[in-house]
């Protein structure tokens, strides 16, 4: 079907609908209109890290773990696998006459909000704190879901959410007004949305909160001026669920449901996840909306359904052969395992305790996270028939390495203080090494109403390791045992660095997480994950949670020494940055900077390195970033060998966002770094390798 034919068919359908029928199609539960051949459709579907809430599916690492891989190409491969499972589920559901929620083709992911504060319970759903990393990973995920020809044929419909300036507090999201400067808005909060919109994302979801006084799902500034005006977005906008009802019930910017529905529709929101758009018939009678505005929204929604093939001959469906055999198939299970392996971050490895090549004969596994499947799942998850916990992964691994005695004690609870004053190890007192599985699970952080063990509606009040967990670890440390600490969670955790000899951060690693942890502990896999968020040393280092100004936040503006910087992650080998070099050291508007980076593996194992390129303006003002990630690349470097990687960056990487939100190129001197972690704060280097840098003059 040509685009012209598609548009004619859409307008033909609309011309035959009554006003009531048109309005019925603007809510997430769109009923069938049999006389026009329009089937029932439910727009609400989820696939944050695997198809969610629709039964069997492959469960990949949580989104924040996918970001920790610093590997957009592999993220796209994962999203392709998810898209096949989603199409297979849709095919099977349609055969059974199931047109219900979570079985459709429009997915409300990725979440490309900026993880500006580690207390936010939903930060785990994002790709971290950096706009550039978020853009790259989010774009890869979007392309994997939607396919290669989104203008003519969508495999799935992806959704960039939550637009915009949305990252907690969860307890105030229905009433909160996120006040930001134009500089922070255009420098930090909007770039990832702009990239996905410019590259064809099918939909954008508005946020619950207000931004600069306007509710996001009915914002003239965000939706009309920026999204549809400046950026030229052609897809559809969906509200967050029941967010439009918040206009009159909580934000108090309207007085009635009719006014709320009209405000949202008139400013560019096409689809209501909730119960307010049915009032549009009354809004129309009251003169608050025109039928032309309703037609415009309906046109965009029908266009998405046509692009998904819902009105095509089923025999011409390129995905018709996908069936239940692809769901959680062996290939996807292997992808989930590889993703978990690549996402895990080695934070500490004193005296090269890891990997356990020496094969200690007796290992004690302790901690509430060891046998807890919720440390694998995070939120928005599907159901896997095999969830490999850390306990199960280590048990399987020690069976392979015959002669190792693995003993397990839970030790303390995940959520509350119950550790005894005198900890007894029993027969495990003779253990040569202790593996301690602690940290968070999905009950301790998450979305409002979901994290049942959170005291702050899903958020955390403090980022420190829970004191009862820390107390238990201190008791083990006092016994003189060597400790390998495995932490799970979707957000930074602060802890005394001397609490363990080796520390792994496993995130919520998905269905194969336990296997991946065991593979890394015993050296079958070399850790290569990198932190997509700064780990502050304490809650005291954080600005007030409700303050959306970027001052003092993330590696780009934080002046204090963090526990671990953005981009940090150790390996079982050692890398050396030999040089960064460009032929020309001067660039002007319209130019590109081309340069090489040489990295050597001076250890004894083949391994992946992540080259990170940062740019700093040498004479920056106080309100400019200390440094900004501008490119990165994951490369495999054999032991004893070197690689030279070529980079080309547009001159726009040197631009600064001014107080008016405009990107400007300021002439002067800049420093370009190649490093394995963010080189901040000034003079503090926490990467495993010394960064290399060069000065560039911008004219």
C-alpha positions as CSV (number, residue, x, y, z in Angstrom):
1,X,0.0,0.0,0.0
2,X,1.4,3.4,-1.0
3,X,1.4,6.2,1.5
4,X,-1.1,8.0,-0.7
5,X,-3.5,5.0,-0.7
6,X,-3.1,4.7,3.0
7,X,-4.0,8.3,3.7
8,X,-7.1,8.0,1.4
9,X,-8.3,5.0,3.2
10,X,-7.9,6.7,6.6
11,X,-9.9,9.7,5.5
12,X,-12.5,7.5,4.0
13,X,-13.0,5.7,7.3
14,X,-13.2,8.9,9.2
15,X,-15.7,10.4,6.8
16,X,-18.1,7.5,7.6
17,X,-17.8,7.8,11.4
18,X,-20.1,9.6,13.8
19,X,-18.7,11.9,16.4
20,X,-19.2,9.3,19.1
21,X,-17.4,6.7,17.1
22,X,-14.5,9.0,16.5
23,X,-14.2,9.8,20.2
24,X,-14.4,6.1,21.0
25,X,-11.1,5.5,19.1
26,X,-9.2,8.1,21.1
27,X,-8.9,6.0,24.3
28,X,-6.4,3.2,24.9
29,X,-9.3,0.7,24.8
30,X,-10.6,1.3,21.3
31,X,-13.7,-0.7,20.6
32,X,-14.5,-2.3,17.3
33,X,-16.6,-0.6,14.6
34,X,-17.7,-3.7,12.7
35,X,-19.6,-1.9,9.9
36,X,-16.3,-0.2,8.9
37,X,-14.1,-3.2,9.4
38,X,-12.2,-1.6,12.3
39,X,-11.2,-4.3,14.9
40,X,-11.0,-3.7,18.6
41,X,-7.6,-2.6,19.8
42,X,-5.9,-2.0,23.1
43,X,-3.0,0.4,22.8
44,X,-1.4,-0.4,26.2
45,X,1.5,-2.8,25.9
46,X,4.8,-3.0,27.6
47,X,8.3,-4.3,26.7
48,X,10.8,-2.4,28.8
49,X,13.3,-5.3,28.9
50,X,11.2,-8.1,27.3
51,X,7.5,-8.4,26.5
52,X,5.8,-7.7,29.9
53,X,2.6,-8.7,31.6
54,X,1.5,-11.1,28.8
55,X,2.8,-14.4,30.2
56,X,5.8,-16.3,28.9
57,X,8.6,-14.1,27.6
58,X,12.4,-13.7,27.6
59,X,13.4,-11.5,30.6
60,X,16.4,-9.4,29.7
61,X,18.4,-7.3,32.1
62,X,16.5,-4.2,33.3
63,X,17.0,-1.0,31.1
64,X,19.6,0.5,33.3
65,X,21.6,-2.8,32.9
66,X,21.2,-2.6,29.1
67,X,22.7,0.9,29.3
68,X,25.7,-0.4,31.4
69,X,26.7,-2.5,28.4
70,X,27.6,0.7,26.4
71,X,26.8,-1.3,23.3
72,X,23.9,0.2,21.2
73,X,24.4,-2.4,18.5
74,X,23.8,-5.3,20.9
75,X,20.9,-3.4,22.5
76,X,19.3,-3.2,19.0
77,X,19.8,-7.0,18.7
78,X,17.9,-7.5,22.0
79,X,15.1,-5.2,20.9
80,X,14.8,-7.2,17.6
81,X,14.4,-10.4,19.7
82,X,11.7,-8.6,21.8
83,X,9.9,-7.5,18.7
84,X,9.7,-11.1,17.4
85,X,8.2,-12.3,20.6
86,X,5.7,-9.4,20.6
87,X,4.6,-10.2,17.1
88,X,4.3,-13.9,17.9
89,X,2.2,-13.1,20.9
90,X,0.0,-10.8,18.8
91,X,-0.4,-13.4,16.1
92,X,-1.4,-16.1,18.6
93,X,-3.8,-13.7,20.5
94,X,-5.6,-12.7,17.3
95,X,-6.1,-16.3,16.3
96,X,-7.8,-16.8,19.7
97,X,-9.9,-13.7,19.4
98,X,-8.0,-12.0,22.2
99,X,-7.7,-8.2,21.5
100,X,-7.0,-7.3,25.1
101,X,-4.4,-5.3,27.0
102,X,-0.7,-6.3,26.7
103,X,-1.3,-8.4,23.5
104,X,-1.0,-5.6,21.0
105,X,1.7,-4.0,18.8
106,X,2.1,-0.5,20.3
107,X,4.6,-0.6,23.1
108,X,5.1,2.2,25.7
109,X,8.9,2.0,25.8
110,X,11.7,3.2,25.9
111,X,11.8,5.4,29.0
112,X,14.4,8.0,28.0
113,X,14.0,10.3,31.0
114,X,17.2,11.4,32.6
115,X,18.1,9.6,35.8
116,X,19.0,12.9,37.5
117,X,18.7,11.7,41.2
118,X,19.5,8.2,42.5
119,X,16.5,8.3,44.9
120,X,14.1,8.0,42.0
121,X,12.5,4.5,42.1
122,X,11.9,4.5,38.3
123,X,15.5,5.4,37.4
124,X,16.0,1.7,36.8
125,X,13.7,2.0,33.8
126,X,16.0,4.6,32.1
127,X,19.4,4.5,30.4
128,X,21.1,6.5,33.1
129,X,22.0,10.1,33.7
130,X,23.7,11.2,30.5
131,X,21.8,12.6,27.6
132,X,24.1,11.3,24.9
133,X,24.3,7.7,26.2
134,X,20.5,7.8,26.7
135,X,20.0,9.0,23.1
136,X,22.3,6.3,21.6
137,X,20.8,3.4,23.6
138,X,17.2,4.6,23.3
139,X,17.6,5.0,19.5
140,X,19.0,1.5,19.1
141,X,16.1,0.1,21.1
142,X,13.6,2.0,19.1
143,X,15.1,0.9,15.8
144,X,15.1,-2.7,17.0
145,X,11.4,-2.6,17.9
146,X,10.1,-0.6,14.9
147,X,12.1,-2.2,12.1
148,X,13.8,-0.6,9.1
149,X,10.9,0.9,7.2
150,X,8.7,2.7,9.8
151,X,7.2,5.2,7.4
152,X,5.6,2.4,5.3
153,X,5.6,-0.6,7.6
154,X,6.1,-0.8,11.4
155,X,7.1,-4.0,13.0
156,X,6.1,-2.5,16.4
157,X,5.3,1.0,17.5
158,X,7.8,2.4,20.0
159,X,7.1,5.2,22.4
160,X,9.5,7.8,23.8
161,X,8.4,8.6,27.4
162,X,7.8,10.5,29.6
163,X,7.8,13.9,27.9
164,X,9.2,15.8,29.6
165,X,11.3,16.7,32.7
166,X,10.1,13.7,34.6
167,X,12.1,11.9,37.3
168,X,10.3,12.0,40.6
169,X,9.3,12.3,43.3
170,X,6.9,9.5,42.7
171,X,4.7,10.6,45.6
172,X,4.2,14.0,44.0
173,X,4.0,13.1,40.3
174,X,0.3,13.9,40.1
175,X,0.7,17.4,41.6
176,X,4.3,18.4,41.0
177,X,5.5,21.3,38.8
178,X,9.0,20.6,37.5
179,X,10.6,24.1,37.2
180,X,13.7,24.2,35.1
181,X,15.8,26.7,33.3
182,X,15.8,26.7,29.5
183,X,19.4,25.8,29.6
184,X,18.8,22.6,31.6
185,X,15.7,21.9,29.6
186,X,17.5,21.9,26.2
187,X,20.9,20.7,27.5
188,X,19.8,17.8,29.6
189,X,16.1,16.9,29.6
190,X,15.1,17.2,25.9
191,X,18.0,15.9,23.7
192,X,17.2,12.2,23.9
193,X,13.5,13.0,22.9
194,X,14.7,15.2,20.0
195,X,17.0,12.4,18.7
196,X,14.2,9.8,18.7
197,X,11.7,12.1,17.2
198,X,14.1,13.1,14.4
199,X,14.7,9.4,13.7
200,X,11.0,8.4,13.4
201,X,9.8,7.2,16.8
202,X,6.1,6.4,16.3
203,X,4.7,7.9,19.6
204,X,5.6,10.1,22.5
205,X,4.0,9.8,26.0
206,X,3.4,12.8,28.1
207,X,4.4,12.9,31.8
208,X,2.1,13.1,34.8
209,X,3.7,16.2,36.3
210,X,3.5,19.8,35.2
211,X,6.6,21.4,33.6
212,X,6.9,25.2,33.8
213,X,3.4,25.4,35.1
214,X,1.6,23.4,32.3
215,X,0.5,19.8,32.7
216,X,2.8,17.8,30.3
217,X,0.0,16.0,28.6
218,X,-1.7,19.3,27.7
219,X,1.3,21.6,27.4
220,X,1.3,24.3,24.7
221,X,5.0,24.8,25.1
222,X,6.1,21.1,25.1
223,X,3.6,19.5,22.7
224,X,2.7,22.3,20.3
225,X,5.7,24.6,20.2
226,X,8.5,22.2,20.6
227,X,7.4,18.6,19.7
228,X,5.1,19.3,16.8
229,X,6.4,22.8,16.0
230,X,10.2,23.0,16.1
231,X,10.8,19.3,15.8
232,X,8.0,18.5,13.4
233,X,6.8,15.3,15.1
234,X,4.3,13.5,12.9
235,X,3.4,10.5,15.1
236,X,0.8,10.3,17.9
237,X,1.0,11.5,21.5
238,X,-0.4,9.4,24.3
239,X,-1.1,10.5,27.8
240,X,0.4,8.7,30.8
241,X,-2.3,6.6,32.5
242,X,-5.1,8.8,34.0
243,X,-2.8,11.8,33.7
244,X,-5.5,13.9,32.0
245,X,-7.8,13.3,35.0
246,X,-5.0,14.9,37.1
247,X,-5.6,18.2,35.3
248,X,-8.8,18.9,37.3
249,X,-8.4,16.6,40.2
250,X,-4.8,17.4,41.3
251,X,-3.1,20.1,39.2
252,X,-6.3,22.2,39.3
253,X,-5.6,23.8,36.0
254,X,-9.1,23.0,34.8
255,X,-12.4,22.6,36.5
256,X,-14.1,19.8,34.7
257,X,-13.3,16.6,32.8
258,X,-14.6,18.3,29.6
259,X,-12.1,21.1,30.1
260,X,-9.3,18.7,30.8
261,X,-10.1,16.6,27.7
262,X,-10.2,19.7,25.5
263,X,-6.9,21.1,26.9
264,X,-5.1,17.8,26.1
265,X,-6.6,17.3,22.7
266,X,-6.2,20.9,21.5
267,X,-2.6,21.0,22.5
268,X,-1.7,17.8,20.6
269,X,-2.5,14.8,22.8
270,X,-4.2,12.2,20.6
271,X,-4.7,9.1,22.8
272,X,-5.9,9.0,26.4
273,X,-4.7,6.2,28.6
274,X,-7.4,6.7,31.1
275,X,-11.1,7.8,31.4
276,X,-11.2,11.4,30.3
277,X,-11.4,11.5,26.5
278,X,-14.9,10.0,26.4
279,X,-16.0,13.5,27.7
280,X,-14.9,14.9,24.3
281,X,-18.4,14.5,23.0
282,X,-19.6,16.9,25.8
283,X,-16.5,19.1,25.2
284,X,-17.6,19.4,21.6
285,X,-21.2,20.3,22.5
286,X,-19.8,23.0,24.8
287,X,-17.7,24.5,22.0
288,X,-14.4,23.5,23.7
289,X,-13.1,21.4,20.8
290,X,-13.8,21.2,17.1
291,X,-14.6,18.1,15.1
292,X,-11.5,19.0,13.0
293,X,-9.3,18.6,16.1
294,X,-10.8,15.3,16.8
295,X,-10.3,14.2,13.2
296,X,-6.7,15.2,13.3
297,X,-6.0,13.1,16.4
298,X,-7.9,10.1,14.9
299,X,-5.9,10.5,11.7
300,X,-2.7,10.0,13.5
301,X,-3.9,7.0,15.5
302,X,-5.3,5.3,12.4
303,X,-2.1,5.9,10.6
304,X,-0.2,4.0,13.2
305,X,-2.6,1.1,13.0
306,X,-2.3,1.1,9.2
307,X,1.5,1.2,9.4
308,X,1.3,-1.9,11.7
309,X,-0.6,-3.7,9.0
310,X,-3.9,-4.0,10.9
311,X,-5.9,-3.3,7.8
312,X,-3.9,-5.3,5.3
313,X,-4.5,-8.7,3.8
314,X,-3.2,-11.1,6.5
315,X,-1.5,-13.2,3.8
316,X,0.7,-10.2,3.0
317,X,1.9,-9.8,6.7
318,X,5.7,-10.3,6.7
319,X,5.5,-11.4,10.3
320,X,2.7,-13.9,9.9
321,X,5.0,-17.0,10.4
322,X,6.1,-15.9,13.9
323,X,4.4,-18.1,16.5
324,X,4.9,-19.3,20.0
325,X,8.0,-21.3,19.2
326,X,10.0,-18.0,19.0
327,X,8.9,-16.9,22.6
328,X,11.7,-17.5,25.0
329,X,13.5,-19.7,22.5
330,X,17.0,-20.9,23.0
331,X,18.5,-18.1,20.9
332,X,16.8,-15.5,23.0
333,X,17.8,-17.2,26.3
334,X,21.4,-17.0,25.1
335,X,21.0,-13.3,24.3
336,X,19.6,-12.7,27.8
337,X,22.7,-14.5,29.2
338,X,25.1,-12.5,27.1
339,X,23.4,-9.3,28.1
340,X,23.6,-10.1,31.8
341,X,27.3,-10.9,31.4
342,X,28.0,-7.6,29.6
343,X,26.0,-5.5,32.0
344,X,27.6,-6.5,35.3
345,X,30.1,-3.9,36.6
346,X,33.2,-4.8,38.6
347,X,33.6,-2.0,41.1
348,X,36.5,-3.4,43.2
349,X,39.0,-6.2,43.0
350,X,41.5,-5.9,45.8
351,X,44.6,-8.1,45.4
352,X,43.0,-9.6,42.3
353,X,40.7,-11.8,44.5
354,X,38.6,-12.3,41.4
355,X,38.3,-14.4,39.4
356,X,38.4,-17.4,41.7
357,X,40.9,-19.2,39.6
358,X,42.5,-20.8,42.7
359,X,39.3,-22.7,43.3
360,X,38.8,-22.4,47.1
361,X,37.5,-25.7,48.4
362,X,34.9,-24.1,50.7
363,X,32.7,-21.1,49.7
364,X,30.0,-19.6,51.9
365,X,27.2,-17.9,50.1
366,X,25.2,-15.5,52.3
367,X,22.6,-12.8,51.9
368,X,18.9,-12.2,51.1
369,X,19.6,-11.6,47.4
370,X,21.1,-15.0,46.7
371,X,17.8,-17.0,46.4
372,X,15.5,-14.0,45.7
373,X,14.1,-14.1,42.1
374,X,12.9,-10.5,42.5
375,X,16.5,-9.4,42.2
376,X,16.4,-10.7,38.6
377,X,13.0,-9.2,37.5
378,X,13.0,-5.5,38.3
379,X,9.6,-4.0,37.0
380,X,7.6,-4.3,33.8
381,X,8.7,-7.9,33.4
382,X,7.4,-11.0,31.6
383,X,7.4,-14.6,33.0
384,X,10.4,-16.8,32.3
385,X,10.1,-20.6,32.9
386,X,13.6,-20.5,34.3
387,X,14.8,-17.7,36.6
388,X,18.4,-18.5,37.5
389,X,19.1,-16.9,40.9
390,X,22.6,-16.2,42.2
391,X,22.3,-19.3,44.4
392,X,21.3,-21.5,41.5
393,X,24.0,-20.0,39.2
394,X,26.7,-20.7,41.8
395,X,25.4,-24.1,42.6
396,X,25.5,-25.1,38.9
397,X,29.0,-23.6,38.5
398,X,30.4,-25.4,41.5
399,X,29.0,-28.6,40.2
400,X,31.0,-28.1,37.0
401,X,34.1,-27.4,39.1
402,X,34.0,-30.6,41.1
403,X,35.5,-30.5,44.6
404,X,34.2,-27.1,45.7
405,X,31.9,-27.2,48.7
406,X,29.3,-24.4,48.5
407,X,27.3,-23.7,51.6
408,X,24.4,-21.2,51.8
409,X,22.9,-19.0,54.6
410,X,20.3,-16.3,54.1
411,X,21.8,-14.3,57.0
412,X,19.3,-11.5,57.1
413,X,16.1,-10.2,55.4
414,X,16.1,-8.1,52.3
415,X,13.7,-5.4,53.7
416,X,14.0,-5.1,57.5
417,X,16.4,-5.3,60.4
418,X,16.5,-8.8,61.9
419,X,20.2,-9.6,62.1
420,X,21.2,-11.1,65.4
421,X,23.7,-9.4,67.6
422,X,26.0,-12.5,67.5
423,X,26.2,-13.9,64.0
424,X,27.0,-17.6,63.8
425,X,28.4,-19.2,60.7
426,X,27.9,-22.8,61.8
427,X,30.0,-25.3,59.9
428,X,30.7,-22.6,57.3
429,X,33.2,-21.0,59.7
430,X,35.9,-22.8,57.7
431,X,35.0,-21.1,54.5
432,X,37.9,-19.7,52.5
433,X,35.8,-17.0,50.9
434,X,32.4,-15.5,51.4
435,X,30.2,-14.5,48.5
436,X,27.6,-12.0,49.9
437,X,24.5,-11.2,47.8
438,X,22.9,-8.0,49.1
439,X,21.3,-4.8,47.8
440,X,17.8,-4.0,46.5
441,X,15.0,-5.7,44.7
442,X,11.8,-4.5,42.9
443,X,9.9,-4.2,46.2
444,X,12.3,-1.6,47.5
445,X,12.3,0.8,44.5
446,X,10.0,1.3,41.6
447,X,6.9,3.0,40.4
448,X,4.2,4.5,42.6
449,X,2.2,1.7,44.1
450,X,4.4,-1.1,42.9
451,X,7.4,-1.1,45.3
452,X,5.6,-2.4,48.4
453,X,8.7,-2.3,50.6
454,X,9.4,1.4,49.9
455,X,8.5,4.1,52.4
456,X,8.4,6.8,49.7
457,X,5.9,5.5,47.1
458,X,8.6,3.7,45.2
459,X,11.5,6.1,45.8
460,X,14.3,5.8,48.4
461,X,14.9,8.4,51.0
462,X,18.5,7.3,51.4
463,X,20.8,5.8,48.9
464,X,22.9,4.0,51.5
465,X,22.9,0.2,51.7
466,X,20.2,-0.7,54.2
467,X,21.8,-0.6,57.7
468,X,20.8,-4.1,58.6
469,X,22.5,-5.4,55.5
470,X,25.5,-3.3,56.2
471,X,25.6,-4.6,59.8
472,X,25.6,-8.2,58.7
473,X,28.4,-7.4,56.2
474,X,30.5,-5.8,59.0
475,X,30.1,-8.9,61.1
476,X,31.4,-11.0,58.3
477,X,34.3,-8.6,57.7
478,X,35.2,-8.7,61.4
479,X,35.5,-12.5,61.1
480,X,38.5,-12.0,58.8
481,X,36.9,-13.7,55.8
482,X,37.6,-12.5,52.3
483,X,34.4,-11.1,50.9
484,X,33.0,-11.0,47.4
485,X,30.0,-8.6,47.5
486,X,27.4,-9.0,44.8
487,X,25.0,-6.0,44.8
488,X,21.7,-6.0,43.0
489,X,19.5,-3.0,42.2
490,X,18.5,-0.5,39.6
491,X,20.1,2.6,41.1
492,X,23.3,3.8,42.9
493,X,24.0,2.4,46.3
494,X,26.4,4.1,48.7
495,X,28.5,1.9,51.0
496,X,31.9,1.9,52.8
497,X,34.3,0.8,50.1
498,X,36.3,-1.3,52.5
499,X,33.3,-3.5,53.4
500,X,34.4,-6.1,50.9
501,X,37.5,-7.3,49.0
502,X,35.8,-7.5,45.6
503,X,32.5,-5.9,44.6
504,X,30.2,-6.7,41.6
505,X,27.2,-4.6,40.7
506,X,24.7,-6.9,38.9
507,X,21.7,-4.6,38.5
508,X,18.5,-6.6,37.9
509,X,20.1,-9.0,35.5
510,X,17.2,-10.8,34.0
511,X,16.3,-14.5,33.8
512,X,20.0,-15.6,33.3
513,X,21.4,-13.4,36.0
514,X,22.6,-16.0,38.4
515,X,24.5,-17.8,35.6
516,X,26.1,-14.5,34.5
517,X,27.3,-13.7,38.1
518,X,28.8,-17.2,38.5
519,X,30.5,-16.9,35.1
520,X,32.2,-13.7,36.1
521,X,33.1,-14.8,39.7
522,X,34.9,-17.9,38.3
523,X,36.5,-16.1,35.3
524,X,34.7,-17.8,32.5
525,X,33.6,-14.3,31.5
526,X,35.6,-11.1,31.8
527,X,33.5,-8.2,33.4
528,X,33.1,-5.3,31.0
529,X,30.1,-3.3,32.2
530,X,30.3,0.4,32.9
531,X,28.3,2.6,35.2
532,X,25.6,4.6,33.3
533,X,25.1,6.7,36.5
534,X,27.4,8.3,39.1
535,X,27.5,6.5,42.4
536,X,27.6,9.3,45.0
537,X,29.4,8.6,48.3
538,X,26.4,9.5,50.4
539,X,22.9,10.9,50.3
540,X,24.4,14.1,51.8
541,X,26.1,14.8,48.5
542,X,22.8,15.1,46.7
543,X,20.9,18.4,46.1
544,X,17.2,18.5,47.3
545,X,15.2,15.8,45.5
546,X,12.5,18.2,44.3
547,X,15.1,20.6,42.7
548,X,15.3,19.9,39.0
549,X,18.3,22.2,38.4
550,X,21.3,20.2,37.2
551,X,23.7,22.1,39.4
552,X,25.5,19.6,41.6
553,X,24.0,16.6,39.8
554,X,25.5,13.8,37.7
555,X,29.1,13.7,36.5
556,X,28.5,16.8,34.4
557,X,27.9,19.1,37.3
558,X,28.9,17.3,40.5
559,X,32.0,18.8,42.1
560,X,32.4,16.5,45.0
561,X,34.3,13.2,44.8
562,X,31.8,10.3,44.1
563,X,32.1,6.8,45.3
564,X,32.4,5.7,41.7
565,X,32.2,8.0,38.6
566,X,30.0,7.7,35.6
567,X,31.5,5.2,33.1
568,X,33.5,3.4,35.7
569,X,34.0,-0.4,35.6
570,X,37.1,-2.6,36.1
571,X,38.2,-5.7,34.2
572,X,40.3,-8.8,34.8
573,X,42.9,-7.4,32.5
574,X,44.6,-4.0,32.4
575,X,44.2,-1.4,29.6
576,X,46.4,1.5,28.7
577,X,45.4,4.5,26.7
578,X,48.5,5.2,24.6
579,X,47.4,8.3,22.8
580,X,44.6,10.4,21.3
581,X,45.7,12.3,18.2
582,X,44.1,14.4,15.4
583,X,45.7,15.6,12.2
584,X,44.2,19.0,12.6
585,X,43.8,20.7,16.0
586,X,41.5,23.5,14.8
587,X,37.9,23.3,13.8
588,X,35.2,25.7,12.6
589,X,31.5,25.7,12.1
590,X,30.5,23.0,9.6
591,X,33.7,21.0,10.2
592,X,34.2,17.6,11.7
593,X,36.9,16.5,14.1
594,X,38.6,13.2,13.1
595,X,41.0,11.6,15.5
596,X,42.5,8.2,16.6
597,X,42.7,6.6,20.0
598,X,45.1,3.8,20.7
599,X,44.3,1.3,23.5
600,X,46.6,-1.5,24.6
601,X,45.7,-4.6,26.6
602,X,48.7,-5.0,29.0
603,X,47.1,-7.8,31.0
604,X,46.9,-11.5,30.3
605,X,43.3,-12.0,29.1
606,X,41.4,-11.0,25.9
607,X,38.7,-8.6,27.0
608,X,36.4,-5.7,25.9
609,X,37.3,-2.1,26.6
610,X,34.9,0.8,26.4
611,X,36.6,3.9,25.0
612,X,34.8,7.0,26.3
613,X,35.3,10.4,24.6
614,X,34.6,13.5,26.7
615,X,34.7,17.2,25.8
616,X,35.4,20.1,28.2
617,X,35.6,23.8,27.5
618,X,38.7,25.1,29.1
619,X,37.4,28.5,30.0
620,X,33.9,27.3,30.9
621,X,31.6,29.3,33.1
622,X,30.2,27.9,36.4
623,X,26.9,27.0,34.7
624,X,28.5,24.9,32.0
625,X,29.2,21.2,32.3
626,X,32.5,20.1,33.8
627,X,32.7,17.6,30.9
628,X,30.3,15.8,28.6
629,X,30.3,12.4,27.0
630,X,30.3,12.9,23.2
631,X,31.1,9.4,21.9
632,X,32.0,5.9,23.0
633,X,32.9,2.5,21.6
634,X,33.1,-1.0,22.9
635,X,36.1,-2.8,21.4
636,X,37.7,-6.2,21.9
637,X,41.4,-6.0,22.6
638,X,43.4,-9.3,22.7
639,X,46.0,-9.6,25.5
640,X,49.3,-8.2,24.6
641,X,47.9,-6.4,21.6
642,X,46.7,-2.8,20.8
643,X,43.9,-1.4,18.7
644,X,43.6,2.0,17.1
645,X,40.1,3.3,16.8
646,X,39.1,6.1,14.5
647,X,36.5,8.6,15.6
648,X,34.7,11.4,13.7
649,X,32.7,13.9,15.6
650,X,30.8,16.9,14.2
651,X,31.8,20.3,15.5
652,X,28.4,20.5,17.3
653,X,30.0,18.4,20.1
654,X,31.7,21.6,21.2
655,X,28.5,23.6,21.4
656,X,27.3,25.1,24.6
657,X,23.6,25.6,25.5
658,X,23.1,29.2,26.7
659,X,20.5,30.6,29.1
660,X,17.9,30.9,26.3
661,X,18.2,27.2,25.5
662,X,20.1,27.8,22.3
663,X,23.1,25.7,21.2
664,X,26.0,28.1,20.4
665,X,29.5,27.5,19.3
666,X,31.9,29.5,21.4
667,X,35.3,30.0,20.0
668,X,38.2,29.0,22.2
669,X,40.2,26.1,23.6
670,X,38.7,22.7,24.4
671,X,40.0,19.5,25.8
672,X,39.0,16.2,24.4
673,X,39.6,13.1,26.6
674,X,39.8,9.4,25.9
675,X,39.1,7.6,29.1
676,X,37.5,4.6,30.8
677,X,35.4,6.8,33.2
678,X,34.3,10.4,33.5
679,X,37.4,12.5,34.4
680,X,35.6,14.4,37.2
681,X,35.8,16.2,39.5
682,X,38.9,18.1,38.4
683,X,42.0,16.2,39.4
684,X,40.2,13.1,40.6
685,X,40.6,10.1,38.4
686,X,38.9,6.9,39.3
687,X,39.2,4.9,36.1
688,X,41.5,1.9,35.9
689,X,43.5,3.6,33.2
690,X,45.0,7.0,33.0
691,X,43.1,9.1,30.4
692,X,44.7,10.8,27.5
693,X,43.8,14.1,26.1
694,X,44.4,16.7,23.4
695,X,43.6,20.4,23.0
696,X,41.4,21.6,20.2
697,X,40.9,25.1,19.1
698,X,37.4,26.1,17.9
699,X,37.3,29.2,15.6
